[in-house]
Amino acid sequence: MNFIFSLIQGILGFGVSVISFIFTLLVALIAAGIAVYKRRNPLLWGIVAFFFPWIIFILPFIPQKYPKFPGDLRNNPAFRGKNPVIASIMALSAIVAKTDGSITKEEVKTIKDFVTKYFNIERERLNEYADAFTYGKDHPEEYQVFARMIRDYYNSRDMSLLVSYLLVSLTMQDGKEMSDKQDEQIRKILAELGISEYEYRSIKGSFNGQSYSYYQGGFGGNQNYYQNGYGQTGGYTAANSVDLTKKYCEVLGVSEDASMSEIKKAYRKLAKEYHPDKMASESMPEDYLQFANQKIAEINEAYEYLKKIKEA
């Protein structure tokens, strides 16, 4: 009888230990997730929470950690005490605007309109960032620092996409063509912002009226893609099927051998970023909304085509 009683106690004790371990592990995972949101070290906070679970009640009150400029810039009067994102946008805008040799009043107005609208700052206060603008104009080689500040500060692509749109607009105002020098500079900055080559071409194309919808002959204007392709009775040739697959994978940012689950994940991420309701709620510029609507159509096209190919 004592043996059975001891056995039951042992089983119950083991069960309680397992439940306690699972609970502690769950707390550690939650702490790691909060740490990621707070821009803190998730491994460190996860380990601390595993051994001291009560720390989970303190972690939410710890302020977020934001990236900072390197010491030389942080102590520079042009950036000291300034909002690092606004300062970075002003510096990058100056770099791009100065690439063709001069900065016009129209370009300055475009930059000021953008910053005052999206950062709710008065134009008078924006004058405090004139030195950051001048610094960027005189130091184009430091574009990486400013681009990374914007990308890392927000830790999302929304602001990177919007800033990219602003920078491209500075080079293509009034229907003018972007110079090779401007194109090279823009490509380098957008790469640091995490913008793909395809997204850059899409943004650029939205200013000169080019469509990148493949059904309508984007990337070369081959109308046969639509006439003989997806949704039609003509079927694909091996050549244009391979070409379309490559291009649609580029739209979604996946490799050509990506699995259907990877394609779905990429599609959902992009659809969320460019969703019209999201853009409207954030009061995006009208021309940017038109660009986003075109993008969401291309994203949907790409997903439907790749889904059909993968499930065939």
C-alpha positions as MATLAB code, in Angstrom:
seq = 'MNFIFSLIQGILGFGVSVISFIFTLLVALIAAGIAVYKRRNPLLWGIVAFFFPWIIFILPFIPQKYPKFPGDLRNNPAFRGKNPVIASIMALSAIVAKTDGSITKEEVKTIKDFVTKYFNIERERLNEYADAFTYGKDHPEEYQVFARMIRDYYNSRDMSLLVSYLLVSLTMQDGKEMSDKQDEQIRKILAELGISEYEYRSIKGSFNGQSYSYYQGGFGGNQNYYQNGYGQTGGYTAANSVDLTKKYCEVLGVSEDASMSEIKKAYRKLAKEYHPDKMASESMPEDYLQFANQKIAEINEAYEYLKKIKEA';
ca = [
       0.000    0.000    0.000;
       2.830    2.366    0.903;
       4.474    1.515   -2.414;
       1.335    2.474   -4.391;
       0.983    5.692   -2.384;
       4.629    6.604   -3.040;
       4.203    5.792   -6.726;
       1.182    8.080   -6.999;
       3.091   10.830   -5.206;
       6.016   10.377   -7.584;
       3.783   10.551  -10.652;
       1.992   13.645   -9.376;
       5.305   15.272   -8.469;
       6.700   14.554  -11.915;
       3.564   15.962  -13.528;
       3.787   19.135  -11.474;
       7.475   19.470  -12.419;
       6.699   19.094  -16.121;
       3.864   21.635  -15.930;
       6.109   24.032  -14.002;
       8.884   23.649  -16.585;
       6.484   24.262  -19.501;
       5.042   27.317  -17.745;
       8.523   28.713  -17.054;
       9.568   28.085  -20.653;
       6.432   29.845  -21.896;
       7.198   32.851  -19.692;
      10.745   32.925  -21.089;
       9.436   32.866  -24.663;
       6.984   35.684  -23.921;
       9.804   37.698  -22.340;
      11.964   37.131  -25.423;
       9.101   38.332  -27.633;
       8.658   41.490  -25.560;
      12.420   42.049  -25.689;
      12.348   41.900  -29.500;
       9.571   44.525  -29.529;
      11.576   46.657  -27.094;
      14.679   46.238  -29.278;
      16.454   44.480  -26.432;
      18.484   41.248  -26.445;
      15.834   38.471  -26.619;
      18.241   35.686  -25.620;
      19.423   37.546  -22.534;
      15.925   38.467  -21.353;
      14.599   35.001  -22.156;
      17.262   33.376  -19.962;
      16.664   35.869  -17.140;
      12.905   35.238  -17.274;
      13.455   31.472  -17.237;
      15.242   31.662  -13.884;
      13.328   34.658  -12.541;
       9.791   34.492  -14.042;
       8.629   37.550  -12.092;
      10.768   39.695  -14.406;
       7.937   39.396  -16.963;
       6.031   42.040  -14.950;
       8.918   44.511  -15.180;
       9.920   44.062  -18.813;
       6.858   45.836  -20.321;
       7.845   49.027  -18.477;
      11.398   49.077  -19.806;
      11.599   51.737  -22.582;
      12.300   50.775  -26.155;
      15.889   50.993  -27.284;
      16.339   53.009  -30.459;
      19.381   53.107  -32.719;
      21.719   56.069  -32.394;
      24.107   57.821  -34.721;
      27.798   56.955  -34.442;
      29.660   59.102  -31.930;
      31.057   61.599  -34.439;
      27.605   62.352  -35.870;
      25.842   62.203  -32.508;
      28.109   64.968  -31.235;
      27.894   67.010  -34.424;
      25.794   70.200  -33.908;
      23.816   69.320  -37.054;
      22.437   66.182  -35.349;
      22.835   66.663  -31.605;
      19.462   66.751  -29.870;
      17.560   66.243  -33.150;
      15.089   63.549  -34.142;
      17.456   61.070  -35.876;
      14.876   59.966  -38.459;
      13.946   63.491  -39.556;
      17.629   64.420  -39.650;
      18.398   61.317  -41.723;
      15.593   62.040  -44.198;
      16.805   65.613  -44.594;
      20.389   64.432  -45.149;
      19.410   61.721  -47.649;
      17.138   64.115  -49.523;
      19.999   66.600  -49.820;
      22.328   63.866  -51.102;
      19.853   62.868  -53.814;
      18.834   66.417  -54.755;
      22.466   67.524  -55.040;
      23.480   64.561  -57.232;
      22.692   66.447  -60.451;
      24.672   69.472  -59.287;
      22.008   71.822  -57.895;
      19.038   71.845  -55.541;
      15.883   73.552  -56.772;
      13.159   75.333  -54.814;
      10.677   72.698  -55.999;
      12.832   69.939  -54.515;
      13.114   71.771  -51.194;
       9.341   72.264  -51.121;
       8.747   68.556  -51.811;
      11.042   67.582  -48.940;
       9.471   70.046  -46.501;
       5.935   68.986  -47.442;
       6.845   65.351  -46.818;
       8.488   65.874  -43.434;
       5.888   68.299  -42.048;
       3.053   65.979  -43.056;
       4.399   62.651  -41.797;
       6.153   63.860  -38.666;
       3.660   66.509  -37.619;
       6.322   69.163  -37.334;
       5.807   72.847  -38.085;
       7.814   74.383  -40.917;
       9.392   76.851  -38.503;
      10.741   73.986  -36.404;
      11.901   72.225  -39.526;
      14.413   75.033  -39.966;
      16.297   73.449  -37.063;
      17.220   70.622  -39.444;
      18.799   72.905  -42.039;
      22.266   71.922  -40.815;
      21.432   68.212  -41.273;
      20.352   69.006  -44.834;
      23.600   70.884  -45.454;
      25.640   68.077  -43.925;
      24.055   65.525  -46.247;
      24.675   67.771  -49.250;
      28.372   68.005  -48.350;
      28.842   64.365  -47.282;
      27.130   62.067  -49.825;
      29.524   59.253  -48.912;
      27.718   58.839  -45.555;
      24.380   57.803  -47.100;
      24.628   54.358  -45.481;
      24.472   55.780  -41.958;
      21.307   57.756  -42.681;
      19.571   54.971  -44.624;
      20.281   52.427  -41.900;
      19.004   54.805  -39.236;
      15.614   55.009  -40.967;
      15.474   51.260  -41.589;
      16.557   50.239  -38.077;
      14.602   52.882  -36.184;
      11.244   51.728  -37.504;
      12.186   48.082  -37.993;
       9.508   47.897  -40.720;
       9.369   48.521  -44.433;
       6.544   51.058  -44.380;
       8.728   54.093  -43.759;
      11.522   52.730  -45.966;
       9.097   52.442  -48.887;
       7.681   55.906  -48.325;
      11.136   57.512  -48.038;
      12.191   55.650  -51.190;
       9.202   57.124  -52.994;
      10.207   60.606  -51.804;
      13.812   60.190  -52.976;
      12.824   58.915  -56.412;
      10.318   61.766  -56.773;
      13.143   64.290  -56.262;
      14.897   62.999  -59.373;
      11.819   62.787  -61.610;
       9.879   65.977  -60.938;
       8.039   67.628  -63.815;
       8.506   64.558  -65.996;
      12.285   64.903  -66.194;
      14.419   61.834  -66.796;
      16.667   60.476  -64.071;
      20.360   60.762  -64.949;
      22.723   57.792  -64.735;
      24.463   59.422  -61.801;
      21.178   59.886  -59.952;
      20.148   56.330  -60.775;
      23.379   54.977  -59.305;
      22.997   57.039  -56.130;
      19.339   56.098  -55.667;
      20.083   52.393  -56.119;
      22.739   52.453  -53.403;
      20.506   54.282  -50.922;
      17.451   52.102  -51.562;
      19.535   48.960  -51.175;
      20.511   50.163  -47.686;
      16.838   50.857  -46.951;
      16.049   47.235  -47.790;
      14.202   47.984  -51.033;
      14.565   45.375  -53.761;
      15.579   46.052  -57.354;
      12.082   45.168  -58.511;
      10.472   47.577  -56.024;
      12.838   50.324  -57.143;
      11.880   49.798  -60.785;
       8.203   49.806  -59.810;
       8.515   53.104  -57.929;
      10.507   54.622  -60.770;
       8.013   53.340  -63.341;
       5.103   54.951  -61.495;
       6.556   58.377  -62.288;
       6.991   57.883  -66.037;
       3.752   56.027  -66.646;
       5.306   52.584  -67.109;
       3.307   49.617  -65.875;
       4.964   46.519  -64.534;
       1.880   44.347  -64.784;
       3.078   41.248  -66.594;
      -0.329   40.452  -68.027;
      -0.165   43.839  -69.707;
       3.333   43.336  -71.005;
       5.530   44.726  -68.227;
       9.302   44.309  -68.296;
       9.594   44.532  -72.040;
       5.967   44.865  -73.100;
       5.470   41.370  -74.529;
       1.718   41.253  -75.053;
       1.934   37.566  -75.955;
       2.295   36.810  -72.250;
      -1.317   37.708  -71.822;
      -2.682   36.544  -75.169;
      -1.121   33.111  -74.940;
      -0.761   32.799  -71.200;
      -2.456   32.498  -67.868;
      -6.261   32.344  -68.077;
      -6.265   31.875  -71.840;
      -6.629   28.805  -74.036;
      -3.381   29.272  -75.927;
      -1.148   27.901  -73.163;
       2.488   28.773  -72.498;
       5.579   28.014  -74.443;
       8.418   26.674  -72.318;
      10.355   29.912  -72.807;
       7.725   32.406  -71.675;
       6.578   30.139  -68.816;
      10.094   30.123  -67.377;
      10.370   33.866  -67.944;
       7.072   34.584  -66.187;
       7.948   32.352  -63.260;
      11.217   34.219  -62.800;
       9.538   37.603  -62.956;
       6.639   36.708  -60.678;
       9.070   35.283  -58.125;
      10.838   38.634  -58.278;
       7.551   40.400  -57.524;
       7.072   38.378  -54.342;
      10.760   38.364  -53.467;
      11.122   34.574  -53.403;
      13.455   32.170  -55.161;
      12.246   30.222  -58.182;
      12.389   26.961  -56.223;
      10.409   28.394  -53.278;
       7.770   26.137  -51.744;
       4.094   27.046  -51.781;
       4.250   27.846  -48.061;
       7.119   30.298  -48.685;
       5.166   31.885  -51.516;
       2.073   32.263  -49.318;
       4.132   33.824  -46.531;
       5.735   36.342  -48.908;
       2.374   37.133  -50.496;
       0.648   37.795  -47.165;
       3.496   40.018  -46.004;
       3.448   42.154  -49.160;
      -0.351   42.265  -49.338;
      -0.390   43.625  -45.788;
       2.240   46.262  -46.590;
       0.458   47.572  -49.673;
      -3.164   47.058  -48.619;
      -5.222   50.093  -49.756;
      -7.032   50.394  -46.412;
      -3.720   50.559  -44.575;
      -2.380   53.191  -46.954;
      -5.557   55.273  -46.652;
      -5.519   55.091  -42.838;
      -1.966   56.426  -42.824;
      -2.905   59.357  -45.096;
      -0.428   58.523  -47.821;
      -0.069   60.933  -50.777;
      -2.567   60.376  -53.582;
       0.113   59.466  -56.106;
       1.630   57.002  -53.640;
      -1.806   55.436  -53.140;
      -2.063   54.935  -56.896;
       1.349   53.289  -56.875;
       0.294   51.044  -53.962;
      -2.891   50.019  -55.788;
      -0.845   49.026  -58.829;
       1.535   47.105  -56.596;
      -1.226   45.152  -54.861;
      -2.602   44.185  -58.287;
       0.838   42.914  -59.349;
       1.252   41.038  -56.080;
      -2.109   39.328  -56.562;
      -1.224   38.445  -60.167;
       2.081   36.971  -59.092;
       0.533   34.877  -56.339;
      -2.259   33.489  -58.534;
       0.176   32.572  -61.296;
       2.711   30.891  -59.008;
      -0.057   29.092  -57.138;
      -1.376   27.687  -60.410;
       2.111   26.605  -61.489;
       3.026   25.016  -58.140;
      -0.275   23.158  -57.785;
      -0.378   21.956  -61.379;
];
